Amino acid sequence: MGYFNPIYGIFNEVSIREQMCQQQQFHNSQIIKTFECVHKLEDFLKSADELAPQYRDIATVQCLILIDEYVKRQRTM
């Protein structure tokens, strides 16, 4: 006898394990992306160190403008 009622999944051990596995995979992928993001920021900062001091300020200002635009876009979503 099959149960096709979605509420049945609440008590279905296989369904619960699948959901937990999916959540764990999502979490793991987000952690990896977080570290990649931080690594890219570190790469930017290292590349900024290669600039002459007067140009480092220009790069910093441009980066801050980009961050400001990003934050503004996120607020409108």
mmCIF file of the N, C-alpha and C atoms, coordinates in Angstrom:
data_MODEL
# 
_entry.id   MODEL 
# 
loop_
_atom_site.group_PDB 
_atom_site.id 
_atom_site.type_symbol 
_atom_site.label_atom_id 
_atom_site.label_alt_id 
_atom_site.label_comp_id 
_atom_site.label_asym_id 
_atom_site.label_entity_id 
_atom_site.label_seq_id 
_atom_site.pdbx_PDB_ins_code 
_atom_site.Cartn_x 
_atom_site.Cartn_y 
_atom_site.Cartn_z 
_atom_site.occupancy 
_atom_site.B_iso_or_equiv 
_atom_site.pdbx_formal_charge 
_atom_site.auth_seq_id 
_atom_site.auth_comp_id 
_atom_site.auth_asym_id 
_atom_site.auth_atom_id 
_atom_site.pdbx_PDB_model_num 
ATOM 1   N N  . MET A 1 1  ? 0.852  -1.177 0.000  1.00 0.00 ? 1  MET A N  1 
ATOM 2   C CA . MET A 1 1  ? 0.000  0.000  0.000  1.00 0.00 ? 1  MET A CA 1 
ATOM 3   C C  . MET A 1 1  ? 0.895  1.236  0.000  1.00 0.00 ? 1  MET A C  1 
ATOM 4   N N  . GLY A 1 2  ? 0.698  2.091  -0.962 1.00 0.00 ? 2  GLY A N  1 
ATOM 5   C CA . GLY A 1 2  ? 1.506  3.295  -1.047 1.00 0.00 ? 2  GLY A CA 1 
ATOM 6   C C  . GLY A 1 2  ? 0.775  4.496  -0.494 1.00 0.00 ? 2  GLY A C  1 
ATOM 7   N N  . TYR A 1 3  ? 1.517  5.332  0.168  1.00 0.00 ? 3  TYR A N  1 
ATOM 8   C CA . TYR A 1 3  ? 0.949  6.561  0.692  1.00 0.00 ? 3  TYR A CA 1 
ATOM 9   C C  . TYR A 1 3  ? 1.473  7.714  -0.153 1.00 0.00 ? 3  TYR A C  1 
ATOM 10  N N  . PHE A 1 4  ? 0.568  8.444  -0.761 1.00 0.00 ? 4  PHE A N  1 
ATOM 11  C CA . PHE A 1 4  ? 0.968  9.544  -1.632 1.00 0.00 ? 4  PHE A CA 1 
ATOM 12  C C  . PHE A 1 4  ? 0.675  10.896 -1.003 1.00 0.00 ? 4  PHE A C  1 
ATOM 13  N N  . ASN A 1 5  ? 0.231  10.881 0.224  1.00 0.00 ? 5  ASN A N  1 
ATOM 14  C CA . ASN A 1 5  ? -0.045 12.113 0.948  1.00 0.00 ? 5  ASN A CA 1 
ATOM 15  C C  . ASN A 1 5  ? 1.289  12.742 1.356  1.00 0.00 ? 5  ASN A C  1 
ATOM 16  N N  . PRO A 1 6  ? 1.533  14.017 1.018  1.00 0.00 ? 6  PRO A N  1 
ATOM 17  C CA . PRO A 1 6  ? 2.811  14.655 1.361  1.00 0.00 ? 6  PRO A CA 1 
ATOM 18  C C  . PRO A 1 6  ? 3.109  14.639 2.853  1.00 0.00 ? 6  PRO A C  1 
ATOM 19  N N  . ILE A 1 7  ? 2.092  14.624 3.661  1.00 0.00 ? 7  ILE A N  1 
ATOM 20  C CA . ILE A 1 7  ? 2.313  14.619 5.113  1.00 0.00 ? 7  ILE A CA 1 
ATOM 21  C C  . ILE A 1 7  ? 2.985  13.325 5.547  1.00 0.00 ? 7  ILE A C  1 
ATOM 22  N N  . TYR A 1 8  ? 2.826  12.263 4.732  1.00 0.00 ? 8  TYR A N  1 
ATOM 23  C CA . TYR A 1 8  ? 3.443  10.988 5.061  1.00 0.00 ? 8  TYR A CA 1 
ATOM 24  C C  . TYR A 1 8  ? 4.959  11.123 5.129  1.00 0.00 ? 8  TYR A C  1 
ATOM 25  N N  . GLY A 1 9  ? 5.546  12.003 4.323  1.00 0.00 ? 9  GLY A N  1 
ATOM 26  C CA . GLY A 1 9  ? 6.989  12.197 4.303  1.00 0.00 ? 9  GLY A CA 1 
ATOM 27  C C  . GLY A 1 9  ? 7.551  12.662 5.630  1.00 0.00 ? 9  GLY A C  1 
ATOM 28  N N  . ILE A 1 10 ? 6.708  13.230 6.469  1.00 0.00 ? 10 ILE A N  1 
ATOM 29  C CA . ILE A 1 10 ? 7.161  13.696 7.777  1.00 0.00 ? 10 ILE A CA 1 
ATOM 30  C C  . ILE A 1 10 ? 7.663  12.519 8.607  1.00 0.00 ? 10 ILE A C  1 
ATOM 31  N N  . PHE A 1 11 ? 7.040  11.373 8.455  1.00 0.00 ? 11 PHE A N  1 
ATOM 32  C CA . PHE A 1 11 ? 7.374  10.208 9.259  1.00 0.00 ? 11 PHE A CA 1 
ATOM 33  C C  . PHE A 1 11 ? 8.158  9.162  8.469  1.00 0.00 ? 11 PHE A C  1 
ATOM 34  N N  . ASN A 1 12 ? 8.467  9.455  7.228  1.00 0.00 ? 12 ASN A N  1 
ATOM 35  C CA . ASN A 1 12 ? 9.176  8.521  6.368  1.00 0.00 ? 12 ASN A CA 1 
ATOM 36  C C  . ASN A 1 12 ? 10.674 8.691  6.593  1.00 0.00 ? 12 ASN A C  1 
ATOM 37  N N  . GLU A 1 13 ? 11.306 7.675  7.177  1.00 0.00 ? 13 GLU A N  1 
ATOM 38  C CA . GLU A 1 13 ? 12.721 7.762  7.525  1.00 0.00 ? 13 GLU A CA 1 
ATOM 39  C C  . GLU A 1 13 ? 13.598 7.986  6.293  1.00 0.00 ? 13 GLU A C  1 
ATOM 40  N N  . VAL A 1 14 ? 13.282 7.345  5.189  1.00 0.00 ? 14 VAL A N  1 
ATOM 41  C CA . VAL A 1 14 ? 14.060 7.520  3.964  1.00 0.00 ? 14 VAL A CA 1 
ATOM 42  C C  . VAL A 1 14 ? 13.965 8.966  3.483  1.00 0.00 ? 14 VAL A C  1 
ATOM 43  N N  . SER A 1 15 ? 12.752 9.520  3.531  1.00 0.00 ? 15 SER A N  1 
ATOM 44  C CA . SER A 1 15 ? 12.550 10.903 3.114  1.00 0.00 ? 15 SER A CA 1 
ATOM 45  C C  . SER A 1 15 ? 13.322 11.861 4.016  1.00 0.00 ? 15 SER A C  1 
ATOM 46  N N  . ILE A 1 16 ? 13.310 11.603 5.291  1.00 0.00 ? 16 ILE A N  1 
ATOM 47  C CA . ILE A 1 16 ? 14.026 12.454 6.252  1.00 0.00 ? 16 ILE A CA 1 
ATOM 48  C C  . ILE A 1 16 ? 15.519 12.408 5.976  1.00 0.00 ? 16 ILE A C  1 
ATOM 49  N N  . ARG A 1 17 ? 16.052 11.212 5.732  1.00 0.00 ? 17 ARG A N  1 
ATOM 50  C CA . ARG A 1 17 ? 17.487 11.078 5.442  1.00 0.00 ? 17 ARG A CA 1 
ATOM 51  C C  . ARG A 1 17 ? 17.857 11.788 4.141  1.00 0.00 ? 17 ARG A C  1 
ATOM 52  N N  . GLU A 1 18 ? 17.007 11.681 3.132  1.00 0.00 ? 18 GLU A N  1 
ATOM 53  C CA . GLU A 1 18 ? 17.268 12.370 1.863  1.00 0.00 ? 18 GLU A CA 1 
ATOM 54  C C  . GLU A 1 18 ? 17.290 13.878 2.059  1.00 0.00 ? 18 GLU A C  1 
ATOM 55  N N  . GLN A 1 19 ? 16.347 14.394 2.835  1.00 0.00 ? 19 GLN A N  1 
ATOM 56  C CA . GLN A 1 19 ? 16.297 15.827 3.105  1.00 0.00 ? 19 GLN A CA 1 
ATOM 57  C C  . GLN A 1 19 ? 17.535 16.276 3.869  1.00 0.00 ? 19 GLN A C  1 
ATOM 58  N N  . MET A 1 20 ? 17.941 15.492 4.844  1.00 0.00 ? 20 MET A N  1 
ATOM 59  C CA . MET A 1 20 ? 19.138 15.831 5.621  1.00 0.00 ? 20 MET A CA 1 
ATOM 60  C C  . MET A 1 20 ? 20.378 15.824 4.726  1.00 0.00 ? 20 MET A C  1 
ATOM 61  N N  . CYS A 1 21 ? 20.449 14.849 3.830  1.00 0.00 ? 21 CYS A N  1 
ATOM 62  C CA . CYS A 1 21 ? 21.582 14.755 2.912  1.00 0.00 ? 21 CYS A CA 1 
ATOM 63  C C  . CYS A 1 21 ? 21.615 15.971 1.989  1.00 0.00 ? 21 CYS A C  1 
ATOM 64  N N  . GLN A 1 22 ? 20.464 16.353 1.462  1.00 0.00 ? 22 GLN A N  1 
ATOM 65  C CA . GLN A 1 22 ? 20.385 17.527 0.584  1.00 0.00 ? 22 GLN A CA 1 
ATOM 66  C C  . GLN A 1 22 ? 20.790 18.789 1.332  1.00 0.00 ? 22 GLN A C  1 
ATOM 67  N N  . GLN A 1 23 ? 20.320 18.928 2.563  1.00 0.00 ? 23 GLN A N  1 
ATOM 68  C CA . GLN A 1 23 ? 20.672 20.100 3.360  1.00 0.00 ? 23 GLN A CA 1 
ATOM 69  C C  . GLN A 1 23 ? 22.165 20.128 3.646  1.00 0.00 ? 23 GLN A C  1 
ATOM 70  N N  . GLN A 1 24 ? 22.751 18.967 3.939  1.00 0.00 ? 24 GLN A N  1 
ATOM 71  C CA . GLN A 1 24 ? 24.180 18.894 4.224  1.00 0.00 ? 24 GLN A CA 1 
ATOM 72  C C  . GLN A 1 24 ? 24.986 19.231 2.973  1.00 0.00 ? 24 GLN A C  1 
ATOM 73  N N  . GLN A 1 25 ? 24.558 18.738 1.812  1.00 0.00 ? 25 GLN A N  1 
ATOM 74  C CA . GLN A 1 25 ? 25.250 19.042 0.561  1.00 0.00 ? 25 GLN A CA 1 
ATOM 75  C C  . GLN A 1 25 ? 25.179 20.535 0.252  1.00 0.00 ? 25 GLN A C  1 
ATOM 76  N N  . PHE A 1 26 ? 24.008 21.140 0.462  1.00 0.00 ? 26 PHE A N  1 
ATOM 77  C CA . PHE A 1 26 ? 23.857 22.579 0.241  1.00 0.00 ? 26 PHE A CA 1 
ATOM 78  C C  . PHE A 1 26 ? 24.791 23.347 1.182  1.00 0.00 ? 26 PHE A C  1 
ATOM 79  N N  . HIS A 1 27 ? 24.798 22.963 2.454  1.00 0.00 ? 27 HIS A N  1 
ATOM 80  C CA . HIS A 1 27 ? 25.655 23.620 3.449  1.00 0.00 ? 27 HIS A CA 1 
ATOM 81  C C  . HIS A 1 27 ? 27.124 23.514 3.040  1.00 0.00 ? 27 HIS A C  1 
ATOM 82  N N  . ASN A 1 28 ? 27.543 22.311 2.673  1.00 0.00 ? 28 ASN A N  1 
ATOM 83  C CA . ASN A 1 28 ? 28.942 22.104 2.281  1.00 0.00 ? 28 ASN A CA 1 
ATOM 84  C C  . ASN A 1 28 ? 29.315 22.944 1.066  1.00 0.00 ? 28 ASN A C  1 
ATOM 85  N N  . SER A 1 29 ? 28.427 23.009 0.068  1.00 0.00 ? 29 SER A N  1 
ATOM 86  C CA . SER A 1 29 ? 28.734 23.812 -1.127 1.00 0.00 ? 29 SER A CA 1 
ATOM 87  C C  . SER A 1 29 ? 28.825 25.292 -0.779 1.00 0.00 ? 29 SER A C  1 
ATOM 88  N N  . GLN A 1 30 ? 27.988 25.759 0.138  1.00 0.00 ? 30 GLN A N  1 
ATOM 89  C CA . GLN A 1 30 ? 28.032 27.170 0.530  1.00 0.00 ? 30 GLN A CA 1 
ATOM 90  C C  . GLN A 1 30 ? 29.301 27.482 1.317  1.00 0.00 ? 30 GLN A C  1 
ATOM 91  N N  . ILE A 1 31 ? 29.753 26.565 2.142  1.00 0.00 ? 31 ILE A N  1 
ATOM 92  C CA . ILE A 1 31 ? 31.008 26.756 2.889  1.00 0.00 ? 31 ILE A CA 1 
ATOM 93  C C  . ILE A 1 31 ? 32.174 26.847 1.906  1.00 0.00 ? 31 ILE A C  1 
ATOM 94  N N  . ILE A 1 32 ? 32.196 25.966 0.911  1.00 0.00 ? 32 ILE A N  1 
ATOM 95  C CA . ILE A 1 32 ? 33.258 25.999 -0.100 1.00 0.00 ? 32 ILE A CA 1 
ATOM 96  C C  . ILE A 1 32 ? 33.233 27.326 -0.845 1.00 0.00 ? 32 ILE A C  1 
ATOM 97  N N  . LYS A 1 33 ? 32.048 27.791 -1.253 1.00 0.00 ? 33 LYS A N  1 
ATOM 98  C CA . LYS A 1 33 ? 31.937 29.068 -1.958 1.00 0.00 ? 33 LYS A CA 1 
ATOM 99  C C  . LYS A 1 33 ? 32.371 30.230 -1.079 1.00 0.00 ? 33 LYS A C  1 
ATOM 100 N N  . THR A 1 34 ? 32.109 30.140 0.217  1.00 0.00 ? 34 THR A N  1 
ATOM 101 C CA . THR A 1 34 ? 32.530 31.184 1.155  1.00 0.00 ? 34 THR A CA 1 
ATOM 102 C C  . THR A 1 34 ? 34.046 31.283 1.179  1.00 0.00 ? 34 THR A C  1 
ATOM 103 N N  . PHE A 1 35 ? 34.723 30.137 1.283  1.00 0.00 ? 35 PHE A N  1 
ATOM 104 C CA . PHE A 1 35 ? 36.180 30.144 1.293  1.00 0.00 ? 35 PHE A CA 1 
ATOM 105 C C  . PHE A 1 35 ? 36.743 30.647 -0.034 1.00 0.00 ? 35 PHE A C  1 
ATOM 106 N N  . GLU A 1 36 ? 36.099 30.289 -1.150 1.00 0.00 ? 36 GLU A N  1 
ATOM 107 C CA . GLU A 1 36 ? 36.543 30.790 -2.458 1.00 0.00 ? 36 GLU A CA 1 
ATOM 108 C C  . GLU A 1 36 ? 36.417 32.304 -2.521 1.00 0.00 ? 36 GLU A C  1 
ATOM 109 N N  . CYS A 1 37 ? 35.328 32.827 -1.981 1.00 0.00 ? 37 CYS A N  1 
ATOM 110 C CA . CYS A 1 37 ? 35.099 34.273 -1.968 1.00 0.00 ? 37 CYS A CA 1 
ATOM 111 C C  . CYS A 1 37 ? 36.188 34.980 -1.150 1.00 0.00 ? 37 CYS A C  1 
ATOM 112 N N  . VAL A 1 38 ? 36.481 34.445 0.010  1.00 0.00 ? 38 VAL A N  1 
ATOM 113 C CA . VAL A 1 38 ? 37.512 35.037 0.860  1.00 0.00 ? 38 VAL A CA 1 
ATOM 114 C C  . VAL A 1 38 ? 38.874 34.974 0.173  1.00 0.00 ? 38 VAL A C  1 
ATOM 115 N N  . HIS A 1 39 ? 39.141 33.857 -0.503 1.00 0.00 ? 39 HIS A N  1 
ATOM 116 C CA . HIS A 1 39 ? 40.415 33.708 -1.216 1.00 0.00 ? 39 HIS A CA 1 
ATOM 117 C C  . HIS A 1 39 ? 40.533 34.758 -2.324 1.00 0.00 ? 39 HIS A C  1 
ATOM 118 N N  . LYS A 1 40 ? 39.450 35.024 -3.018 1.00 0.00 ? 40 LYS A N  1 
ATOM 119 C CA . LYS A 1 40 ? 39.475 36.037 -4.086 1.00 0.00 ? 40 LYS A CA 1 
ATOM 120 C C  . LYS A 1 40 ? 39.729 37.429 -3.514 1.00 0.00 ? 40 LYS A C  1 
ATOM 121 N N  . LEU A 1 41 ? 39.148 37.701 -2.354 1.00 0.00 ? 41 LEU A N  1 
ATOM 122 C CA . LEU A 1 41 ? 39.406 38.989 -1.705 1.00 0.00 ? 41 LEU A CA 1 
ATOM 123 C C  . LEU A 1 41 ? 40.879 39.086 -1.306 1.00 0.00 ? 41 LEU A C  1 
ATOM 124 N N  . GLU A 1 42 ? 41.408 37.999 -0.793 1.00 0.00 ? 42 GLU A N  1 
ATOM 125 C CA . GLU A 1 42 ? 42.821 37.981 -0.427 1.00 0.00 ? 42 GLU A CA 1 
ATOM 126 C C  . GLU A 1 42 ? 43.700 38.222 -1.658 1.00 0.00 ? 42 GLU A C  1 
ATOM 127 N N  . ASP A 1 43 ? 43.328 37.622 -2.788 1.00 0.00 ? 43 ASP A N  1 
ATOM 128 C CA . ASP A 1 43 ? 44.066 37.844 -4.042 1.00 0.00 ? 43 ASP A CA 1 
ATOM 129 C C  . ASP A 1 43 ? 44.031 39.321 -4.436 1.00 0.00 ? 43 ASP A C  1 
ATOM 130 N N  . PHE A 1 44 ? 42.846 39.959 -4.292 1.00 0.00 ? 44 PHE A N  1 
ATOM 131 C CA . PHE A 1 44 ? 42.742 41.384 -4.612 1.00 0.00 ? 44 PHE A CA 1 
ATOM 132 C C  . PHE A 1 44 ? 43.677 42.198 -3.723 1.00 0.00 ? 44 PHE A C  1 
ATOM 133 N N  . LEU A 1 45 ? 43.660 41.905 -2.424 1.00 0.00 ? 45 LEU A N  1 
ATOM 134 C CA . LEU A 1 45 ? 44.492 42.679 -1.500 1.00 0.00 ? 45 LEU A CA 1 
ATOM 135 C C  . LEU A 1 45 ? 45.972 42.488 -1.810 1.00 0.00 ? 45 LEU A C  1 
ATOM 136 N N  . LYS A 1 46 ? 46.363 41.276 -2.171 1.00 0.00 ? 46 LYS A N  1 
ATOM 137 C CA . LYS A 1 46 ? 47.761 41.035 -2.537 1.00 0.00 ? 46 LYS A CA 1 
ATOM 138 C C  . LYS A 1 46 ? 48.117 41.800 -3.804 1.00 0.00 ? 46 LYS A C  1 
ATOM 139 N N  . SER A 1 47 ? 47.201 41.829 -4.768 1.00 0.00 ? 47 SER A N  1 
ATOM 140 C CA . SER A 1 47 ? 47.485 42.562 -6.004 1.00 0.00 ? 47 SER A CA 1 
ATOM 141 C C  . SER A 1 47 ? 47.537 44.065 -5.737 1.00 0.00 ? 47 SER A C  1 
ATOM 142 N N  . ALA A 1 48 ? 46.766 44.552 -4.784 1.00 0.00 ? 48 ALA A N  1 
ATOM 143 C CA . ALA A 1 48 ? 46.812 45.976 -4.430 1.00 0.00 ? 48 ALA A CA 1 
ATOM 144 C C  . ALA A 1 48 ? 48.161 46.334 -3.826 1.00 0.00 ? 48 ALA A C  1 
ATOM 145 N N  . ASP A 1 49 ? 48.782 45.376 -3.143 1.00 0.00 ? 49 ASP A N  1 
ATOM 146 C CA . ASP A 1 49 ? 50.105 45.626 -2.572 1.00 0.00 ? 49 ASP A CA 1 
ATOM 147 C C  . ASP A 1 49 ? 51.159 45.860 -3.657 1.00 0.00 ? 49 ASP A C  1 
ATOM 148 N N  . GLU A 1 50 ? 50.888 45.381 -4.857 1.00 0.00 ? 50 GLU A N  1 
ATOM 149 C CA . GLU A 1 50 ? 51.837 45.542 -5.956 1.00 0.00 ? 50 GLU A CA 1 
ATOM 150 C C  . GLU A 1 50 ? 51.751 46.919 -6.605 1.00 0.00 ? 50 GLU A C  1 
ATOM 151 N N  . LEU A 1 51 ? 50.715 47.673 -6.270 1.00 0.00 ? 51 LEU A N  1 
ATOM 152 C CA . LEU A 1 51 ? 50.551 49.016 -6.830 1.00 0.00 ? 51 LEU A CA 1 
ATOM 153 C C  . LEU A 1 51 ? 51.382 50.020 -6.056 1.00 0.00 ? 51 LEU A C  1 
ATOM 154 N N  . ALA A 1 52 ? 51.772 51.076 -6.749 1.00 0.00 ? 52 ALA A N  1 
ATOM 155 C CA . ALA A 1 52 ? 52.434 52.191 -6.064 1.00 0.00 ? 52 ALA A CA 1 
ATOM 156 C C  . ALA A 1 52 ? 51.412 52.819 -5.119 1.00 0.00 ? 52 ALA A C  1 
ATOM 157 N N  . PRO A 1 53 ? 51.859 53.353 -3.989 1.00 0.00 ? 53 PRO A N  1 
ATOM 158 C CA . PRO A 1 53 ? 50.926 53.870 -2.976 1.00 0.00 ? 53 PRO A CA 1 
ATOM 159 C C  . PRO A 1 53 ? 49.872 54.835 -3.517 1.00 0.00 ? 53 PRO A C  1 
ATOM 160 N N  . GLN A 1 54 ? 50.254 55.734 -4.418 1.00 0.00 ? 54 GLN A N  1 
ATOM 161 C CA . GLN A 1 54 ? 49.280 56.699 -4.926 1.00 0.00 ? 54 GLN A CA 1 
ATOM 162 C C  . GLN A 1 54 ? 48.199 56.020 -5.769 1.00 0.00 ? 54 GLN A C  1 
ATOM 163 N N  . TYR A 1 55 ? 48.514 54.884 -6.375 1.00 0.00 ? 55 TYR A N  1 
ATOM 164 C CA . TYR A 1 55 ? 47.530 54.155 -7.172 1.00 0.00 ? 55 TYR A CA 1 
ATOM 165 C C  . TYR A 1 55 ? 46.721 53.178 -6.313 1.00 0.00 ? 55 TYR A C  1 
ATOM 166 N N  . ARG A 1 56 ? 47.275 52.794 -5.196 1.00 0.00 ? 56 ARG A N  1 
ATOM 167 C CA . ARG A 1 56 ? 46.569 51.911 -4.259 1.00 0.00 ? 56 ARG A CA 1 
ATOM 168 C C  . ARG A 1 56 ? 45.294 52.589 -3.772 1.00 0.00 ? 56 ARG A C  1 
ATOM 169 N N  . ASP A 1 57 ? 45.377 53.885 -3.532 1.00 0.00 ? 57 ASP A N  1 
ATOM 170 C CA . ASP A 1 57 ? 44.195 54.629 -3.092 1.00 0.00 ? 57 ASP A CA 1 
ATOM 171 C C  . ASP A 1 57 ? 43.106 54.609 -4.165 1.00 0.00 ? 57 ASP A C  1 
ATOM 172 N N  . ILE A 1 58 ? 43.495 54.735 -5.417 1.00 0.00 ? 58 ILE A N  1 
ATOM 173 C CA . ILE A 1 58 ? 42.527 54.703 -6.519 1.00 0.00 ? 58 ILE A CA 1 
ATOM 174 C C  . ILE A 1 58 ? 41.841 53.334 -6.554 1.00 0.00 ? 58 ILE A C  1 
ATOM 175 N N  . ALA A 1 59 ? 42.620 52.274 -6.441 1.00 0.00 ? 59 ALA A N  1 
ATOM 176 C CA . ALA A 1 59 ? 42.061 50.921 -6.451 1.00 0.00 ? 59 ALA A CA 1 
ATOM 177 C C  . ALA A 1 59 ? 41.109 50.711 -5.266 1.00 0.00 ? 59 ALA A C  1 
ATOM 178 N N  . THR A 1 60 ? 41.485 51.244 -4.108 1.00 0.00 ? 60 THR A N  1 
ATOM 179 C CA . THR A 1 60 ? 40.636 51.106 -2.924 1.00 0.00 ? 60 THR A CA 1 
ATOM 180 C C  . THR A 1 60 ? 39.315 51.822 -3.117 1.00 0.00 ? 60 THR A C  1 
ATOM 181 N N  . VAL A 1 61 ? 39.366 53.049 -3.632 1.00 0.00 ? 61 VAL A N  1 
ATOM 182 C CA . VAL A 1 61 ? 38.145 53.820 -3.867 1.00 0.00 ? 61 VAL A CA 1 
ATOM 183 C C  . VAL A 1 61 ? 37.251 53.103 -4.877 1.00 0.00 ? 61 VAL A C  1 
ATOM 184 N N  . GLN A 1 62 ? 37.838 52.614 -5.965 1.00 0.00 ? 62 GLN A N  1 
ATOM 185 C CA . GLN A 1 62 ? 37.052 51.900 -6.974 1.00 0.00 ? 62 GLN A CA 1 
ATOM 186 C C  . GLN A 1 62 ? 36.420 50.632 -6.386 1.00 0.00 ? 62 GLN A C  1 
ATOM 187 N N  . CYS A 1 63 ? 37.148 49.941 -5.547 1.00 0.00 ? 63 CYS A N  1 
ATOM 188 C CA . CYS A 1 63 ? 36.626 48.741 -4.896 1.00 0.00 ? 63 CYS A CA 1 
ATOM 189 C C  . CYS A 1 63 ? 35.462 49.095 -3.974 1.00 0.00 ? 63 CYS A C  1 
ATOM 190 N N  . LEU A 1 64 ? 35.600 50.165 -3.221 1.00 0.00 ? 64 LEU A N  1 
ATOM 191 C CA . LEU A 1 64 ? 34.529 50.590 -2.313 1.00 0.00 ? 64 LEU A CA 1 
ATOM 192 C C  . LEU A 1 64 ? 33.286 51.030 -3.084 1.00 0.00 ? 64 LEU A C  1 
ATOM 193 N N  . ILE A 1 65 ? 33.474 51.674 -4.219 1.00 0.00 ? 65 ILE A N  1 
ATOM 194 C CA . ILE A 1 65 ? 32.336 52.053 -5.066 1.00 0.00 ? 65 ILE A CA 1 
ATOM 195 C C  . ILE A 1 65 ? 31.612 50.796 -5.542 1.00 0.00 ? 65 ILE A C  1 
ATOM 196 N N  . LEU A 1 66 ? 32.379 49.817 -5.967 1.00 0.00 ? 66 LEU A N  1 
ATOM 197 C CA . LEU A 1 66 ? 31.798 48.549 -6.418 1.00 0.00 ? 66 LEU A CA 1 
ATOM 198 C C  . LEU A 1 66 ? 31.019 47.862 -5.292 1.00 0.00 ? 66 LEU A C  1 
ATOM 199 N N  . ILE A 1 67 ? 31.582 47.853 -4.091 1.00 0.00 ? 67 ILE A N  1 
ATOM 200 C CA . ILE A 1 67 ? 30.894 47.256 -2.940 1.00 0.00 ? 67 ILE A CA 1 
ATOM 201 C C  . ILE A 1 67 ? 29.608 48.015 -2.637 1.00 0.00 ? 67 ILE A C  1 
ATOM 202 N N  . ASP A 1 68 ? 29.658 49.345 -2.696 1.00 0.00 ? 68 ASP A N  1 
ATOM 203 C CA . ASP A 1 68 ? 28.468 50.159 -2.439 1.00 0.00 ? 68 ASP A CA 1 
ATOM 204 C C  . ASP A 1 68 ? 27.370 49.843 -3.453 1.00 0.00 ? 68 ASP A C  1 
ATOM 205 N N  . GLU A 1 69 ? 27.738 49.738 -4.725 1.00 0.00 ? 69 GLU A N  1 
ATOM 206 C CA . GLU A 1 69 ? 26.751 49.409 -5.759 1.00 0.00 ? 69 GLU A CA 1 
ATOM 207 C C  . GLU A 1 69 ? 26.168 48.016 -5.529 1.00 0.00 ? 69 GLU A C  1 
ATOM 208 N N  . TYR A 1 70 ? 27.004 47.085 -5.117 1.00 0.00 ? 70 TYR A N  1 
ATOM 209 C CA . TYR A 1 70 ? 26.545 45.723 -4.837 1.00 0.00 ? 70 TYR A CA 1 
ATOM 210 C C  . TYR A 1 70 ? 25.533 45.718 -3.694 1.00 0.00 ? 70 TYR A C  1 
ATOM 211 N N  . VAL A 1 71 ? 25.855 46.426 -2.627 1.00 0.00 ? 71 VAL A N  1 
ATOM 212 C CA . VAL A 1 71 ? 24.950 46.486 -1.469 1.00 0.00 ? 71 VAL A CA 1 
ATOM 213 C C  . VAL A 1 71 ? 23.612 47.110 -1.860 1.00 0.00 ? 71 VAL A C  1 
ATOM 214 N N  . LYS A 1 72 ? 23.649 48.173 -2.659 1.00 0.00 ? 72 LYS A N  1 
ATOM 215 C CA . LYS A 1 72 ? 22.420 48.818 -3.106 1.00 0.00 ? 72 LYS A CA 1 
ATOM 216 C C  . LYS A 1 72 ? 21.563 47.862 -3.935 1.00 0.00 ? 72 LYS A C  1 
ATOM 217 N N  . ARG A 1 73 ? 22.201 47.076 -4.815 1.00 0.00 ? 73 ARG A N  1 
ATOM 218 C CA . ARG A 1 73 ? 21.457 46.090 -5.621 1.00 0.00 ? 73 ARG A CA 1 
ATOM 219 C C  . ARG A 1 73 ? 20.835 45.020 -4.722 1.00 0.00 ? 73 ARG A C  1 
ATOM 220 N N  . GLN A 1 74 ? 21.544 44.608 -3.700 1.00 0.00 ? 74 GLN A N  1 
ATOM 221 C CA . GLN A 1 74 ? 21.030 43.571 -2.803 1.00 0.00 ? 74 GLN A CA 1 
ATOM 222 C C  . GLN A 1 74 ? 19.817 44.062 -2.029 1.00 0.00 ? 74 GLN A C  1 
ATOM 223 N N  . ARG A 1 75 ? 19.797 45.336 -1.707 1.00 0.00 ? 75 ARG A N  1 
ATOM 224 C CA . ARG A 1 75 ? 18.653 45.909 -0.960 1.00 0.00 ? 75 ARG A CA 1 
ATOM 225 C C  . ARG A 1 75 ? 17.395 45.942 -1.808 1.00 0.00 ? 75 ARG A C  1 
ATOM 226 N N  . THR A 1 76 ? 17.541 46.062 -3.134 1.00 0.00 ? 76 THR A N  1 
ATOM 227 C CA . THR A 1 76 ? 16.370 46.155 -3.996 1.00 0.00 ? 76 THR A CA 1 
ATOM 228 C C  . THR A 1 76 ? 15.824 44.777 -4.387 1.00 0.00 ? 76 THR A C  1 
ATOM 229 N N  . MET A 1 77 ? 16.527 43.739 -4.049 1.00 0.00 ? 77 MET A N  1 
ATOM 230 C CA . MET A 1 77 ? 16.061 42.383 -4.403 1.00 0.00 ? 77 MET A CA 1 
ATOM 231 C C  . MET A 1 77 ? 15.027 41.893 -3.429 1.00 0.00 ? 77 MET A C  1 
# 
